[in-house]
Amino acid sequence: MTTSALTPSIPLDTSVTCMASRSLLSIDKVSVTFGGVKALSNVSIDIPADRGIDAIIGPNGAGKTTLFNALTGVVRPNHGRVLLQGKDITGLRQDDIYRRGLSRTFQGVRLFEHLNIEQNVLLAARSVRGQQERTRGKLLPGWWESAESRERAHAALDRVGLAVAMRRRLPSQLTLWESRMVEIARALSSEPAVLLLDEPAAGLNAVEKARLGDLLLRIVAETGCHLVIVEHDMTLLMSIAEHVWVLNFGSLLASGTPAQVQADPLVHEAYLGSPKEGAR
């Protein structure tokens, strides 16, 4: 299987207009250059609204996190466009993209250490409606008073299984699993159309990874939110993803179902190892 052999649902050279009419998230020929180094080169990915979980895999340095950064406004593409639900979000501020329905988590847990669990999630829930601008984690007078924000924050915390009794804890008092659940709850509190998860299983043990897989499937089923996951644990990804995109050296190498990608000799050569070794 190569990129040409496994044609994505929308060909890579299809116009943005056509992609927008059929897609939840359209990445159209996006390139990102740092100095003279191309981190991404003409990457096109189309995610239809009727799919639940997409995965992006590839070796270290393939451009996976750079792609997430380009989608969420952390970096601006040098070329190409990003459309969310048919609307161009390329180059918008991070908070604008967040409020339009694209949320994310990060490789490393990024919680406000001086806020407890509930406050961390409330801060994100409050920000989604533009009620709190550019606070850098500071608490404004009355920031907790919105009933709507509290309802969304508590619903997100309930969804990831963080009990009411522990929501006054500070991040320093949490296990890695609990910290990751706070991050996911915080991202879910905006009720996003698309949630990007950057290595959510990193550091978790086998039991926790299984719990995470069950949780992500339940999030899709219960909320309708689409997940795009960057992850190195192939056992987890291949058990929950409906479609897999493979990046290598900043370019799209292949795409297809988990079975198709795992059978592709080019993917094995670039990332998975020999077919006898299996996915790592």
Residue pairs with C-beta under 8 A, 6 or more apart in sequence:
1 254
1 256
1 260
1 261
1 263
1 264
1 266
1 267
2 253
2 254
2 264
2 266
3 12
3 252
3 253
3 254
3 255
6 254
6 255
6 256
6 260
6 264
8 44
8 45
8 46
8 255
9 22
9 46
9 48
10 18
10 19
10 22
10 23
10 26
10 46
12 29
12 42
12 44
12 252
13 44
14 46
16 26
16 28
16 81
16 83
19 26
19 28
19 46
19 83
20 26
20 83
20 86
20 87
21 86
22 46
22 48
23 46
23 47
23 48
23 49
23 83
23 86
24 47
24 48
24 49
24 51
24 84
24 85
24 193
24 194
24 226
25 45
25 46
25 47
25 71
25 82
25 83
25 84
25 85
25 102
25 194
25 226
25 228
26 45
26 46
26 47
26 81
26 82
26 83
27 43
27 44
27 45
27 46
27 67
27 71
27 80
27 82
28 44
28 80
28 81
28 82
28 83
29 42
29 43
29 44
29 79
29 80
29 81
30 40
30 42
30 43
30 44
30 67
30 70
30 77
30 79
30 80
30 81
30 82
31 38
31 40
31 41
31 42
31 43
31 77
31 78
31 79
31 80
32 38
32 39
32 40
32 63
32 66
32 69
32 70
32 75
32 77
32 78
32 250
33 39
33 78
38 250
39 63
39 66
39 250
40 63
40 66
40 67
40 70
40 77
40 250
40 251
41 249
41 250
41 251
42 79
42 80
42 251
43 63
43 67
43 80
43 247
43 250
43 251
43 252
44 80
44 252
45 54
45 56
45 245
45 252
45 255
47 54
47 194
47 226
47 228
47 243
49 226
51 226
51 242
51 243
52 217
52 220
52 221
52 226
52 227
52 242
53 216
53 217
53 220
53 226
53 227
53 228
53 229
53 240
53 241
53 242
53 243
54 226
54 227
54 228
54 229
54 241
54 242
54 243
54 244
54 245
55 228
55 229
55 230
55 231
55 237
55 241
55 243
55 244
55 245
55 258
56 64
56 67
56 228
56 229
56 230
56 244
56 245
56 246
56 247
57 64
57 230
57 231
57 232
57 234
57 237
57 244
57 245
57 246
57 247
57 261
57 271
58 64
58 246
58 247
58 248
58 253
58 270
58 271
59 248
59 270
59 271
61 249
62 247
62 248
62 249
62 250
62 271
63 247
63 249
63 250
63 251
64 198
64 230
64 247
65 107
65 198
65 230
66 75
66 250
67 247
68 74
68 104
68 196
68 198
68 230
69 75
70 76
70 77
70 82
71 82
71 97
71 102
71 104
71 196
72 94
72 97
72 98
72 102
72 104
72 196
73 89
73 91
73 92
73 93
73 94
73 96
73 97
74 94
76 90
76 91
77 90
77 91
80 90
81 88
81 90
82 88
82 89
82 90
83 89
84 97
84 100
84 101
84 102
84 193
84 194
85 101
85 193
87 100
89 96
89 97
89 100
89 102
92 100
95 127
95 133
95 134
98 127
98 128
98 190
99 127
99 128
99 129
99 130
99 190
101 190
101 191
101 192
101 193
101 194
102 192
102 193
102 194
102 196
103 187
103 188
103 190
103 192
103 194
103 195
103 196
104 187
104 195
104 196
104 197
104 198
105 180
105 183
105 184
105 187
105 195
105 196
105 197
105 198
105 200
106 183
106 198
107 198
107 199
107 202
109 171
109 176
109 179
109 180
109 182
109 183
110 183
111 120
111 171
111 179
111 182
111 183
111 186
112 119
112 120
112 123
112 137
112 171
113 170
113 171
113 172
114 137
114 170
115 123
115 137
115 139
115 170
115 171
116 167
116 168
116 169
116 170
117 157
117 162
117 166
117 167
117 168
117 169
117 170
117 171
117 174
117 178
117 182
118 153
118 154
118 157
118 167
118 168
119 139
119 144
120 171
120 182
120 186
121 153
121 156
121 157
121 182
121 185
121 186
121 189
122 143
122 144
122 149
122 150
122 153
122 189
123 132
123 135
123 137
123 143
123 186
124 153
124 186
124 187
124 189
124 190
125 149
125 150
125 152
125 153
125 156
125 189
125 190
126 132
126 143
126 146
126 149
127 133
127 135
127 190
128 152
128 189
128 190
128 191
129 146
129 148
129 149
131 146
131 149
132 140
132 143
135 143
144 150
152 189
152 190
152 191
153 185
153 189
155 189
156 185
156 186
156 188
156 189
157 167
157 185
159 185
159 188
159 218
159 219
159 222
159 223
160 181
160 182
160 184
160 185
160 188
160 215
161 181
161 215
162 178
162 181
162 182
162 185
166 178
171 179
171 182
174 182
176 203
176 204
177 204
177 208
177 211
180 200
180 204
180 212
184 197
184 200
184 215
184 219
187 195
187 197
188 195
188 219
188 223
188 225
191 223
191 225
192 225
193 225
193 226
194 225
194 226
194 227
194 228
195 219
195 225
195 226
195 227
195 228
196 227
196 228
196 229
196 230
197 216
197 227
197 228
197 229
197 230
197 231
198 230
199 230
199 231
199 232
200 212
200 216
200 229
200 231
201 208
201 209
201 212
201 231
201 232
201 233
201 236
202 232
204 212
209 233
209 235
209 236
212 236
213 236
213 239
213 240
216 227
216 229
216 240
217 240
219 225
219 227
220 226
220 227
229 237
229 240
229 241
231 237
232 280
234 262
234 272
234 279
234 280
235 279
237 244
237 258
238 244
238 258
238 262
238 279
241 258
242 257
243 255
243 256
243 257
244 255
244 256
244 257
244 258
244 261
245 252
245 254
245 255
246 252
246 253
246 254
246 255
246 261
246 264
246 267
246 270
246 271
247 253
248 270
248 271
253 266
253 267
253 270
254 261
254 264
254 266
254 267
255 261
256 264
261 267
262 272
262 279
263 275
265 275
268 274
268 275
272 278
272 279
272 280
273 279
273 280
